[in-house]
Amino acid sequence: SKSIKEIIHQPISTWKRELINDFEKPIFIKYPEIKAIKDALYNDGAVYASMSGSGSSVFGIFEKQAEPAYIAPVNYFYKIMQTL
């Protein structure tokens, strides 16, 4: 198995297979709506999506500047950030 340090130096396209958050599986069982958000990010074209840490947020990394089609429920906060 590779270290996180090794994986993050690889192309982002490899992260989906190799950069796994171990907290996701039990959290997704208890809160399937969080898994649905991650799945929606991938369906919208994310190269990589994950739950951050123990689940304070879910994020997606996209190749091109485009707003995901996912619409969060009104009681959810979401922000789209772009890099230069």
PDB file of N, CA, C and O in Angstrom:
ATOM      1  N   SER A   1       0.834  -1.181   0.000  1.00  0.00           N
ATOM      2  CA  SER A   1       0.000   0.000   0.000  1.00  0.00           C
ATOM      3  C   SER A   1       0.881   1.247   0.000  1.00  0.00           C
ATOM      4  O   SER A   1       1.986   1.248   0.542  1.00  0.00           O
ATOM      5  N   LYS A   2       0.374   2.287  -0.609  1.00  0.00           N
ATOM      6  CA  LYS A   2       1.108   3.543  -0.724  1.00  0.00           C
ATOM      7  C   LYS A   2       0.715   4.490   0.389  1.00  0.00           C
ATOM      8  O   LYS A   2      -0.385   4.413   0.935  1.00  0.00           O
ATOM      9  N   SER A   3       1.621   5.373   0.713  1.00  0.00           N
ATOM     10  CA  SER A   3       1.319   6.403   1.707  1.00  0.00           C
ATOM     11  C   SER A   3       0.493   7.505   1.043  1.00  0.00           C
ATOM     12  O   SER A   3       0.487   7.641  -0.180  1.00  0.00           O
ATOM     13  N   ILE A   4      -0.192   8.275   1.855  1.00  0.00           N
ATOM     14  CA  ILE A   4      -0.954   9.413   1.334  1.00  0.00           C
ATOM     15  C   ILE A   4      -0.020  10.364   0.597  1.00  0.00           C
ATOM     16  O   ILE A   4      -0.368  10.896  -0.457  1.00  0.00           O
ATOM     17  N   LYS A   5       1.159  10.571   1.154  1.00  0.00           N
ATOM     18  CA  LYS A   5       2.135  11.468   0.523  1.00  0.00           C
ATOM     19  C   LYS A   5       2.463  11.007  -0.897  1.00  0.00           C
ATOM     20  O   LYS A   5       2.563  11.831  -1.805  1.00  0.00           O
ATOM     21  N   GLU A   6       2.629   9.700  -1.094  1.00  0.00           N
ATOM     22  CA  GLU A   6       2.904   9.178  -2.432  1.00  0.00           C
ATOM     23  C   GLU A   6       1.705   9.368  -3.356  1.00  0.00           C
ATOM     24  O   GLU A   6       1.859   9.765  -4.511  1.00  0.00           O
ATOM     25  N   ILE A   7       0.524   9.085  -2.846  1.00  0.00           N
ATOM     26  CA  ILE A   7      -0.681   9.153  -3.677  1.00  0.00           C
ATOM     27  C   ILE A   7      -0.951  10.578  -4.140  1.00  0.00           C
ATOM     28  O   ILE A   7      -1.279  10.787  -5.307  1.00  0.00           O
ATOM     29  N   ILE A   8      -0.822  11.552  -3.265  1.00  0.00           N
ATOM     30  CA  ILE A   8      -1.156  12.928  -3.670  1.00  0.00           C
ATOM     31  C   ILE A   8      -0.165  13.514  -4.669  1.00  0.00           C
ATOM     32  O   ILE A   8      -0.431  14.562  -5.256  1.00  0.00           O
ATOM     33  N   HIS A   9       0.955  12.862  -4.868  1.00  0.00           N
ATOM     34  CA  HIS A   9       1.893  13.308  -5.890  1.00  0.00           C
ATOM     35  C   HIS A   9       1.619  12.648  -7.249  1.00  0.00           C
ATOM     36  O   HIS A   9       2.287  12.951  -8.238  1.00  0.00           O
ATOM     37  N   GLN A  10       0.658  11.770  -7.285  1.00  0.00           N
ATOM     38  CA  GLN A  10       0.233  11.131  -8.533  1.00  0.00           C
ATOM     39  C   GLN A  10      -0.820  12.014  -9.200  1.00  0.00           C
ATOM     40  O   GLN A  10      -1.336  12.938  -8.571  1.00  0.00           O
ATOM     41  N   PRO A  11      -1.143  11.742 -10.456  1.00  0.00           N
ATOM     42  CA  PRO A  11      -2.248  12.467 -11.094  1.00  0.00           C
ATOM     43  C   PRO A  11      -3.548  12.281 -10.300  1.00  0.00           C
ATOM     44  O   PRO A  11      -3.806  11.204  -9.763  1.00  0.00           O
ATOM     45  N   ILE A  12      -4.348  13.321 -10.232  1.00  0.00           N
ATOM     46  CA  ILE A  12      -5.607  13.266  -9.474  1.00  0.00           C
ATOM     47  C   ILE A  12      -6.512  12.151  -9.999  1.00  0.00           C
ATOM     48  O   ILE A  12      -7.301  11.586  -9.241  1.00  0.00           O
ATOM     49  N   SER A  13      -6.406  11.841 -11.260  1.00  0.00           N
ATOM     50  CA  SER A  13      -7.254  10.780 -11.830  1.00  0.00           C
ATOM     51  C   SER A  13      -7.028   9.424 -11.167  1.00  0.00           C
ATOM     52  O   SER A  13      -7.884   8.548 -11.279  1.00  0.00           O
ATOM     53  N   THR A  14      -5.909   9.225 -10.484  1.00  0.00           N
ATOM     54  CA  THR A  14      -5.641   7.953  -9.794  1.00  0.00           C
ATOM     55  C   THR A  14      -6.178   7.942  -8.363  1.00  0.00           C
ATOM     56  O   THR A  14      -6.266   6.885  -7.738  1.00  0.00           O
ATOM     57  N   TRP A  15      -6.530   9.101  -7.854  1.00  0.00           N
ATOM     58  CA  TRP A  15      -6.938   9.188  -6.442  1.00  0.00           C
ATOM     59  C   TRP A  15      -8.200   8.400  -6.144  1.00  0.00           C
ATOM     60  O   TRP A  15      -8.312   7.810  -5.070  1.00  0.00           O
ATOM     61  N   LYS A  16      -9.150   8.373  -7.063  1.00  0.00           N
ATOM     62  CA  LYS A  16     -10.423   7.682  -6.820  1.00  0.00           C
ATOM     63  C   LYS A  16     -10.190   6.235  -6.409  1.00  0.00           C
ATOM     64  O   LYS A  16     -10.897   5.714  -5.547  1.00  0.00           O
ATOM     65  N   ARG A  17      -9.206   5.585  -7.018  1.00  0.00           N
ATOM     66  CA  ARG A  17      -8.884   4.185  -6.704  1.00  0.00           C
ATOM     67  C   ARG A  17      -8.026   4.057  -5.454  1.00  0.00           C
ATOM     68  O   ARG A  17      -8.112   3.052  -4.748  1.00  0.00           O
ATOM     69  N   GLU A  18      -7.197   5.061  -5.169  1.00  0.00           N
ATOM     70  CA  GLU A  18      -6.162   4.876  -4.158  1.00  0.00           C
ATOM     71  C   GLU A  18      -6.274   5.737  -2.904  1.00  0.00           C
ATOM     72  O   GLU A  18      -5.770   5.344  -1.851  1.00  0.00           O
ATOM     73  N   LEU A  19      -6.908   6.881  -2.984  1.00  0.00           N
ATOM     74  CA  LEU A  19      -6.993   7.786  -1.832  1.00  0.00           C
ATOM     75  C   LEU A  19      -8.374   7.626  -1.193  1.00  0.00           C
ATOM     76  O   LEU A  19      -9.342   8.274  -1.592  1.00  0.00           O
ATOM     77  N   ILE A  20      -8.438   6.757  -0.205  1.00  0.00           N
ATOM     78  CA  ILE A  20      -9.709   6.344   0.397  1.00  0.00           C
ATOM     79  C   ILE A  20      -9.800   6.868   1.829  1.00  0.00           C
ATOM     80  O   ILE A  20      -8.869   6.719   2.620  1.00  0.00           O
ATOM     81  N   ASN A  21     -10.927   7.476   2.142  1.00  0.00           N
ATOM     82  CA  ASN A  21     -11.191   7.927   3.506  1.00  0.00           C
ATOM     83  C   ASN A  21     -11.906   6.785   4.236  1.00  0.00           C
ATOM     84  O   ASN A  21     -13.050   6.465   3.913  1.00  0.00           O
ATOM     85  N   ASP A  22     -11.240   6.175   5.211  1.00  0.00           N
ATOM     86  CA  ASP A  22     -11.810   5.029   5.928  1.00  0.00           C
ATOM     87  C   ASP A  22     -13.078   5.366   6.711  1.00  0.00           C
ATOM     88  O   ASP A  22     -13.849   4.467   7.047  1.00  0.00           O
ATOM     89  N   PHE A  23     -13.301   6.631   7.003  1.00  0.00           N
ATOM     90  CA  PHE A  23     -14.508   7.032   7.730  1.00  0.00           C
ATOM     91  C   PHE A  23     -15.750   6.988   6.849  1.00  0.00           C
ATOM     92  O   PHE A  23     -16.866   6.920   7.362  1.00  0.00           O
ATOM     93  N   GLU A  24     -15.569   7.026   5.518  1.00  0.00           N
ATOM     94  CA  GLU A  24     -16.730   7.108   4.635  1.00  0.00           C
ATOM     95  C   GLU A  24     -17.689   5.932   4.787  1.00  0.00           C
ATOM     96  O   GLU A  24     -18.898   6.134   4.900  1.00  0.00           O
ATOM     97  N   LYS A  25     -17.176   4.728   4.790  1.00  0.00           N
ATOM     98  CA  LYS A  25     -18.060   3.551   4.799  1.00  0.00           C
ATOM     99  C   LYS A  25     -19.060   3.567   5.967  1.00  0.00           C
ATOM    100  O   LYS A  25     -20.261   3.446   5.727  1.00  0.00           O
ATOM    101  N   PRO A  26     -18.602   3.712   7.232  1.00  0.00           N
ATOM    102  CA  PRO A  26     -19.591   3.730   8.317  1.00  0.00           C
ATOM    103  C   PRO A  26     -20.494   4.968   8.308  1.00  0.00           C
ATOM    104  O   PRO A  26     -21.665   4.891   8.681  1.00  0.00           O
ATOM    105  N   ILE A  27     -19.943   6.105   7.881  1.00  0.00           N
ATOM    106  CA  ILE A  27     -20.766   7.322   7.820  1.00  0.00           C
ATOM    107  C   ILE A  27     -21.839   7.182   6.750  1.00  0.00           C
ATOM    108  O   ILE A  27     -22.986   7.570   6.972  1.00  0.00           O
ATOM    109  N   PHE A  28     -21.479   6.626   5.579  1.00  0.00           N
ATOM    110  CA  PHE A  28     -22.443   6.454   4.500  1.00  0.00           C
ATOM    111  C   PHE A  28     -23.574   5.500   4.894  1.00  0.00           C
ATOM    112  O   PHE A  28     -24.706   5.658   4.438  1.00  0.00           O
ATOM    113  N   ILE A  29     -23.272   4.523   5.732  1.00  0.00           N
ATOM    114  CA  ILE A  29     -24.321   3.608   6.205  1.00  0.00           C
ATOM    115  C   ILE A  29     -25.307   4.365   7.093  1.00  0.00           C
ATOM    116  O   ILE A  29     -26.521   4.212   6.959  1.00  0.00           O
ATOM    117  N   LYS A  30     -24.779   5.169   7.988  1.00  0.00           N
ATOM    118  CA  LYS A  30     -25.636   5.898   8.922  1.00  0.00           C
ATOM    119  C   LYS A  30     -26.313   7.109   8.276  1.00  0.00           C
ATOM    120  O   LYS A  30     -27.443   7.452   8.624  1.00  0.00           O
ATOM    121  N   TYR A  31     -25.618   7.756   7.332  1.00  0.00           N
ATOM    122  CA  TYR A  31     -26.128   8.965   6.678  1.00  0.00           C
ATOM    123  C   TYR A  31     -26.027   8.803   5.157  1.00  0.00           C
ATOM    124  O   TYR A  31     -25.120   9.361   4.540  1.00  0.00           O
ATOM    125  N   PRO A  32     -26.944   8.050   4.549  1.00  0.00           N
ATOM    126  CA  PRO A  32     -26.850   7.800   3.108  1.00  0.00           C
ATOM    127  C   PRO A  32     -26.930   9.068   2.263  1.00  0.00           C
ATOM    128  O   PRO A  32     -26.493   9.066   1.112  1.00  0.00           O
ATOM    129  N   GLU A  33     -27.477  10.143   2.809  1.00  0.00           N
ATOM    130  CA  GLU A  33     -27.540  11.388   2.040  1.00  0.00           C
ATOM    131  C   GLU A  33     -26.140  11.951   1.778  1.00  0.00           C
ATOM    132  O   GLU A  33     -25.940  12.667   0.796  1.00  0.00           O
ATOM    133  N   ILE A  34     -25.174  11.640   2.640  1.00  0.00           N
ATOM    134  CA  ILE A  34     -23.798  12.093   2.414  1.00  0.00           C
ATOM    135  C   ILE A  34     -23.192  11.317   1.244  1.00  0.00           C
ATOM    136  O   ILE A  34     -22.492  11.896   0.413  1.00  0.00           O
ATOM    137  N   LYS A  35     -23.456  10.022   1.176  1.00  0.00           N
ATOM    138  CA  LYS A  35     -22.995   9.229   0.025  1.00  0.00           C
ATOM    139  C   LYS A  35     -23.648   9.745  -1.254  1.00  0.00           C
ATOM    140  O   LYS A  35     -23.003   9.801  -2.301  1.00  0.00           O
ATOM    141  N   ALA A  36     -24.917  10.120  -1.175  1.00  0.00           N
ATOM    142  CA  ALA A  36     -25.617  10.640  -2.351  1.00  0.00           C
ATOM    143  C   ALA A  36     -24.951  11.918  -2.863  1.00  0.00           C
ATOM    144  O   ALA A  36     -24.886  12.141  -4.072  1.00  0.00           O
ATOM    145  N   ILE A  37     -24.462  12.750  -1.958  1.00  0.00           N
ATOM    146  CA  ILE A  37     -23.763  13.970  -2.369  1.00  0.00           C
ATOM    147  C   ILE A  37     -22.474  13.609  -3.100  1.00  0.00           C
ATOM    148  O   ILE A  37     -22.186  14.161  -4.162  1.00  0.00           O
ATOM    149  N   LYS A  38     -21.703  12.689  -2.537  1.00  0.00           N
ATOM    150  CA  LYS A  38     -20.452  12.271  -3.182  1.00  0.00           C
ATOM    151  C   LYS A  38     -20.746  11.673  -4.557  1.00  0.00           C
ATOM    152  O   LYS A  38     -20.064  11.997  -5.530  1.00  0.00           O
ATOM    153  N   ASP A  39     -21.748  10.812  -4.647  1.00  0.00           N
ATOM    154  CA  ASP A  39     -22.118  10.207  -5.925  1.00  0.00           C
ATOM    155  C   ASP A  39     -22.541  11.282  -6.930  1.00  0.00           C
ATOM    156  O   ASP A  39     -22.202  11.197  -8.110  1.00  0.00           O
ATOM    157  N   ALA A  40     -23.282  12.294  -6.463  1.00  0.00           N
ATOM    158  CA  ALA A  40     -23.723  13.378  -7.350  1.00  0.00           C
ATOM    159  C   ALA A  40     -22.534  14.160  -7.892  1.00  0.00           C
ATOM    160  O   ALA A  40     -22.541  14.568  -9.054  1.00  0.00           O
ATOM    161  N   LEU A  41     -21.521  14.371  -7.070  1.00  0.00           N
ATOM    162  CA  LEU A  41     -20.319  15.069  -7.546  1.00  0.00           C
ATOM    163  C   LEU A  41     -19.639  14.267  -8.655  1.00  0.00           C
ATOM    164  O   LEU A  41     -19.232  14.833  -9.670  1.00  0.00           O
ATOM    165  N   TYR A  42     -19.514  12.958  -8.466  1.00  0.00           N
ATOM    166  CA  TYR A  42     -18.943  12.119  -9.533  1.00  0.00           C
ATOM    167  C   TYR A  42     -19.827  12.130 -10.777  1.00  0.00           C
ATOM    168  O   TYR A  42     -19.318  12.196 -11.896  1.00  0.00           O
ATOM    169  N   ASN A  43     -21.132  12.066 -10.594  1.00  0.00           N
ATOM    170  CA  ASN A  43     -22.047  12.101 -11.739  1.00  0.00           C
ATOM    171  C   ASN A  43     -21.955  13.415 -12.501  1.00  0.00           C
ATOM    172  O   ASN A  43     -22.212  13.450 -13.704  1.00  0.00           O
ATOM    173  N   ASP A  44     -21.590  14.494 -11.818  1.00  0.00           N
ATOM    174  CA  ASP A  44     -21.443  15.807 -12.440  1.00  0.00           C
ATOM    175  C   ASP A  44     -20.057  16.003 -13.056  1.00  0.00           C
ATOM    176  O   ASP A  44     -19.768  17.070 -13.599  1.00  0.00           O
ATOM    177  N   GLY A  45     -19.195  14.979 -12.976  1.00  0.00           N
ATOM    178  CA  GLY A  45     -17.913  15.056 -13.647  1.00  0.00           C
ATOM    179  C   GLY A  45     -16.698  15.255 -12.764  1.00  0.00           C
ATOM    180  O   GLY A  45     -15.614  15.534 -13.275  1.00  0.00           O
ATOM    181  N   ALA A  46     -16.842  15.120 -11.454  1.00  0.00           N
ATOM    182  CA  ALA A  46     -15.681  15.266 -10.577  1.00  0.00           C
ATOM    183  C   ALA A  46     -14.632  14.215 -10.917  1.00  0.00           C
ATOM    184  O   ALA A  46     -14.957  13.057 -11.182  1.00  0.00           O
ATOM    185  N   VAL A  47     -13.378  14.633 -10.904  1.00  0.00           N
ATOM    186  CA  VAL A  47     -12.270  13.704 -11.090  1.00  0.00           C
ATOM    187  C   VAL A  47     -12.026  12.962  -9.782  1.00  0.00           C
ATOM    188  O   VAL A  47     -11.638  11.793  -9.778  1.00  0.00           O
ATOM    189  N   TYR A  48     -12.259  13.659  -8.674  1.00  0.00           N
ATOM    190  CA  TYR A  48     -12.117  13.056  -7.350  1.00  0.00           C
ATOM    191  C   TYR A  48     -13.134  13.713  -6.427  1.00  0.00           C
ATOM    192  O   TYR A  48     -13.351  14.923  -6.491  1.00  0.00           O
ATOM    193  N   ALA A  49     -13.749  12.919  -5.579  1.00  0.00           N
ATOM    194  CA  ALA A  49     -14.670  13.422  -4.573  1.00  0.00           C
ATOM    195  C   ALA A  49     -14.448  12.629  -3.301  1.00  0.00           C
ATOM    196  O   ALA A  49     -14.143  11.437  -3.344  1.00  0.00           O
ATOM    197  N   SER A  50     -14.602  13.297  -2.168  1.00  0.00           N
ATOM    198  CA  SER A  50     -14.373  12.617  -0.899  1.00  0.00           C
ATOM    199  C   SER A  50     -15.054  13.381   0.225  1.00  0.00           C
ATOM    200  O   SER A  50     -15.407  14.553   0.096  1.00  0.00           O
ATOM    201  N   MET A  51     -15.218  12.688   1.301  1.00  0.00           N
ATOM    202  CA  MET A  51     -15.647  13.308   2.541  1.00  0.00           C
ATOM    203  C   MET A  51     -14.376  13.814   3.213  1.00  0.00           C
ATOM    204  O   MET A  51     -13.375  13.098   3.250  1.00  0.00           O
ATOM    205  N   SER A  52     -14.397  15.009   3.734  1.00  0.00           N
ATOM    206  CA  SER A  52     -13.200  15.521   4.397  1.00  0.00           C
ATOM    207  C   SER A  52     -13.156  15.015   5.834  1.00  0.00           C
ATOM    208  O   SER A  52     -14.155  15.067   6.553  1.00  0.00           O
ATOM    209  N   GLY A  53     -12.017  14.538   6.236  1.00  0.00           N
ATOM    210  CA  GLY A  53     -11.837  14.082   7.612  1.00  0.00           C
ATOM    211  C   GLY A  53     -12.911  13.120   8.051  1.00  0.00           C
ATOM    212  O   GLY A  53     -13.157  12.105   7.400  1.00  0.00           O
ATOM    213  N   SER A  54     -13.556  13.443   9.170  1.00  0.00           N
ATOM    214  CA  SER A  54     -14.591  12.567   9.709  1.00  0.00           C
ATOM    215  C   SER A  54     -15.986  13.013   9.272  1.00  0.00           C
ATOM    216  O   SER A  54     -16.982  12.573   9.846  1.00  0.00           O
ATOM    217  N   GLY A  55     -16.064  13.859   8.289  1.00  0.00           N
ATOM    218  CA  GLY A  55     -17.350  14.149   7.684  1.00  0.00           C
ATOM    219  C   GLY A  55     -17.897  15.546   7.833  1.00  0.00           C
ATOM    220  O   GLY A  55     -19.104  15.749   7.708  1.00  0.00           O
ATOM    221  N   SER A  56     -17.054  16.504   8.094  1.00  0.00           N
ATOM    222  CA  SER A  56     -17.575  17.866   8.215  1.00  0.00           C
ATOM    223  C   SER A  56     -17.992  18.432   6.862  1.00  0.00           C
ATOM    224  O   SER A  56     -18.795  19.362   6.798  1.00  0.00           O
ATOM    225  N   SER A  57     -17.455  17.881   5.795  1.00  0.00           N
ATOM    226  CA  SER A  57     -17.839  18.333   4.458  1.00  0.00           C
ATOM    227  C   SER A  57     -17.524  17.260   3.424  1.00  0.00           C
ATOM    228  O   SER A  57     -16.802  16.299   3.689  1.00  0.00           O
ATOM    229  N   VAL A  58     -18.092  17.459   2.239  1.00  0.00           N
ATOM    230  CA  VAL A  58     -17.811  16.613   1.086  1.00  0.00           C
ATOM    231  C   VAL A  58     -17.370  17.565  -0.020  1.00  0.00           C
ATOM    232  O   VAL A  58     -17.957  18.632  -0.198  1.00  0.00           O
ATOM    233  N   PHE A  59     -16.337  17.178  -0.761  1.00  0.00           N
ATOM    234  CA  PHE A  59     -15.832  18.062  -1.807  1.00  0.00           C
ATOM    235  C   PHE A  59     -15.589  17.275  -3.080  1.00  0.00           C
ATOM    236  O   PHE A  59     -15.435  16.054  -3.060  1.00  0.00           O
ATOM    237  N   GLY A  60     -15.557  18.005  -4.191  1.00  0.00           N
ATOM    238  CA  GLY A  60     -15.239  17.418  -5.479  1.00  0.00           C
ATOM    239  C   GLY A  60     -14.214  18.267  -6.189  1.00  0.00           C
ATOM    240  O   GLY A  60     -14.211  19.491  -6.064  1.00  0.00           O
ATOM    241  N   ILE A  61     -13.341  17.613  -6.936  1.00  0.00           N
ATOM    242  CA  ILE A  61     -12.341  18.294  -7.753  1.00  0.00           C
ATOM    243  C   ILE A  61     -12.716  18.040  -9.210  1.00  0.00           C
ATOM    244  O   ILE A  61     -12.878  16.895  -9.633  1.00  0.00           O
ATOM    245  N   PHE A  62     -12.850  19.122  -9.965  1.00  0.00           N
ATOM    246  CA  PHE A  62     -13.259  19.057 -11.368  1.00  0.00           C
ATOM    247  C   PHE A  62     -12.131  19.569 -12.257  1.00  0.00           C
ATOM    248  O   PHE A  62     -11.373  20.453 -11.858  1.00  0.00           O
ATOM    249  N   GLU A  63     -12.020  19.010 -13.466  1.00  0.00           N
ATOM    250  CA  GLU A  63     -10.972  19.420 -14.391  1.00  0.00           C
ATOM    251  C   GLU A  63     -11.216  20.785 -15.002  1.00  0.00           C
ATOM    252  O   GLU A  63     -10.269  21.543 -15.213  1.00  0.00           O
ATOM    253  N   LYS A  64     -12.435  21.107 -15.284  1.00  0.00           N
ATOM    254  CA  LYS A  64     -12.706  22.367 -15.956  1.00  0.00           C
ATOM    255  C   LYS A  64     -13.588  23.246 -15.095  1.00  0.00           C
ATOM    256  O   LYS A  64     -14.259  22.779 -14.174  1.00  0.00           O
ATOM    257  N   GLN A  65     -13.572  24.524 -15.413  1.00  0.00           N
ATOM    258  CA  GLN A  65     -14.394  25.457 -14.651  1.00  0.00           C
ATOM    259  C   GLN A  65     -15.842  25.304 -15.080  1.00  0.00           C
ATOM    260  O   GLN A  65     -16.250  25.757 -16.149  1.00  0.00           O
ATOM    261  N   ALA A  66     -16.588  24.666 -14.233  1.00  0.00           N
ATOM    262  CA  ALA A  66     -18.000  24.462 -14.498  1.00  0.00           C
ATOM    263  C   ALA A  66     -18.696  24.232 -13.173  1.00  0.00           C
ATOM    264  O   ALA A  66     -18.183  23.526 -12.305  1.00  0.00           O
ATOM    265  N   GLU A  67     -19.843  24.818 -13.025  1.00  0.00           N
ATOM    266  CA  GLU A  67     -20.603  24.611 -11.794  1.00  0.00           C
ATOM    267  C   GLU A  67     -21.312  23.269 -11.879  1.00  0.00           C
ATOM    268  O   GLU A  67     -22.014  22.996 -12.853  1.00  0.00           O
ATOM    269  N   PRO A  68     -21.130  22.429 -10.862  1.00  0.00           N
ATOM    270  CA  PRO A  68     -21.838  21.139 -10.874  1.00  0.00           C
ATOM    271  C   PRO A  68     -23.344  21.326 -10.939  1.00  0.00           C
ATOM    272  O   PRO A  68     -23.875  22.320 -10.443  1.00  0.00           O
ATOM    273  N   ALA A  69     -24.026  20.378 -11.545  1.00  0.00           N
ATOM    274  CA  ALA A  69     -25.477  20.443 -11.651  1.00  0.00           C
ATOM    275  C   ALA A  69     -26.162  20.130 -10.328  1.00  0.00           C
ATOM    276  O   ALA A  69     -27.350  20.406 -10.160  1.00  0.00           O
ATOM    277  N   TYR A  70     -25.419  19.557  -9.391  1.00  0.00           N
ATOM    278  CA  TYR A  70     -26.004  19.172  -8.101  1.00  0.00           C
ATOM    279  C   TYR A  70     -26.603  20.394  -7.408  1.00  0.00           C
ATOM    280  O   TYR A  70     -25.959  21.437  -7.301  1.00  0.00           O
ATOM    281  N   ILE A  71     -27.814  20.255  -6.949  1.00  0.00           N
ATOM    282  CA  ILE A  71     -28.477  21.313  -6.194  1.00  0.00           C
ATOM    283  C   ILE A  71     -28.630  20.812  -4.769  1.00  0.00           C
ATOM    284  O   ILE A  71     -29.314  19.818  -4.522  1.00  0.00           O
ATOM    285  N   ALA A  72     -27.997  21.496  -3.841  1.00  0.00           N
ATOM    286  CA  ALA A  72     -28.056  21.095  -2.432  1.00  0.00           C
ATOM    287  C   ALA A  72     -29.407  21.483  -1.835  1.00  0.00           C
ATOM    288  O   ALA A  72     -29.991  22.496  -2.221  1.00  0.00           O
ATOM    289  N   PRO A  73     -29.902  20.679  -0.895  1.00  0.00           N
ATOM    290  CA  PRO A  73     -31.122  21.068  -0.188  1.00  0.00           C
ATOM    291  C   PRO A  73     -30.930  22.424   0.505  1.00  0.00           C
ATOM    292  O   PRO A  73     -29.802  22.820   0.799  1.00  0.00           O
ATOM    293  N   VAL A  74     -32.021  23.122   0.760  1.00  0.00           N
ATOM    294  CA  VAL A  74     -31.934  24.480   1.308  1.00  0.00           C
ATOM    295  C   VAL A  74     -31.221  24.539   2.660  1.00  0.00           C
ATOM    296  O   VAL A  74     -30.650  25.575   2.999  1.00  0.00           O
ATOM    297  N   ASN A  75     -31.239  23.476   3.424  1.00  0.00           N
ATOM    298  CA  ASN A  75     -30.585  23.495   4.731  1.00  0.00           C
ATOM    299  C   ASN A  75     -29.116  23.086   4.662  1.00  0.00           C
ATOM    300  O   ASN A  75     -28.477  22.921   5.701  1.00  0.00           O
ATOM    301  N   TYR A  76     -28.567  22.920   3.454  1.00  0.00           N
ATOM    302  CA  TYR A  76     -27.155  22.587   3.272  1.00  0.00           C
ATOM    303  C   TYR A  76     -26.410  23.834   2.816  1.00  0.00           C
ATOM    304  O   TYR A  76     -26.971  24.690   2.133  1.00  0.00           O
ATOM    305  N   PHE A  77     -25.158  23.923   3.198  1.00  0.00           N
ATOM    306  CA  PHE A  77     -24.292  24.995   2.728  1.00  0.00           C
ATOM    307  C   PHE A  77     -23.364  24.415   1.678  1.00  0.00           C
ATOM    308  O   PHE A  77     -22.796  23.341   1.881  1.00  0.00           O
ATOM    309  N   TYR A  78     -23.202  25.099   0.572  1.00  0.00           N
ATOM    310  CA  TYR A  78     -22.188  24.670  -0.386  1.00  0.00           C
ATOM    311  C   TYR A  78     -21.559  25.878  -1.035  1.00  0.00           C
ATOM    312  O   TYR A  78     -22.177  26.936  -1.158  1.00  0.00           O
ATOM    313  N   LYS A  79     -20.327  25.705  -1.446  1.00  0.00           N
ATOM    314  CA  LYS A  79     -19.566  26.786  -2.051  1.00  0.00           C
ATOM    315  C   LYS A  79     -18.751  26.204  -3.189  1.00  0.00           C
ATOM    316  O   LYS A  79     -18.177  25.120  -3.078  1.00  0.00           O
ATOM    317  N   ILE A  80     -18.713  26.935  -4.273  1.00  0.00           N
ATOM    318  CA  ILE A  80     -17.900  26.547  -5.416  1.00  0.00           C
ATOM    319  C   ILE A  80     -16.672  27.433  -5.427  1.00  0.00           C
ATOM    320  O   ILE A  80     -16.769  28.661  -5.441  1.00  0.00           O
ATOM    321  N   MET A  81     -15.520  26.792  -5.420  1.00  0.00           N
ATOM    322  CA  MET A  81     -14.258  27.525  -5.394  1.00  0.00           C
ATOM    323  C   MET A  81     -13.478  27.174  -6.655  1.00  0.00           C
ATOM    324  O   MET A  81     -13.518  26.039  -7.130  1.00  0.00           O
ATOM    325  N   GLN A  82     -12.779  28.151  -7.182  1.00  0.00           N
ATOM    326  CA  GLN A  82     -11.978  27.926  -8.370  1.00  0.00           C
ATOM    327  C   GLN A  82     -10.541  28.299  -8.080  1.00  0.00           C
ATOM    328  O   GLN A  82     -10.263  29.207  -7.297  1.00  0.00           O
ATOM    329  N   THR A  83      -9.633  27.586  -8.722  1.00  0.00           N
ATOM    330  CA  THR A  83      -8.219  27.930  -8.605  1.00  0.00           C
ATOM    331  C   THR A  83      -7.801  28.743  -9.825  1.00  0.00           C
ATOM    332  O   THR A  83      -8.463  28.708 -10.862  1.00  0.00           O
ATOM    333  N   LEU A  84      -6.747  29.440  -9.697  1.00  0.00           N
ATOM    334  CA  LEU A  84      -6.264  30.251 -10.833  1.00  0.00           C
ATOM    335  C   LEU A  84      -5.451  29.429 -11.779  1.00  0.00           C
ATOM    336  O   LEU A  84      -4.967  29.946 -12.786  1.00  0.00           O
TER     337      LEU A  84
END
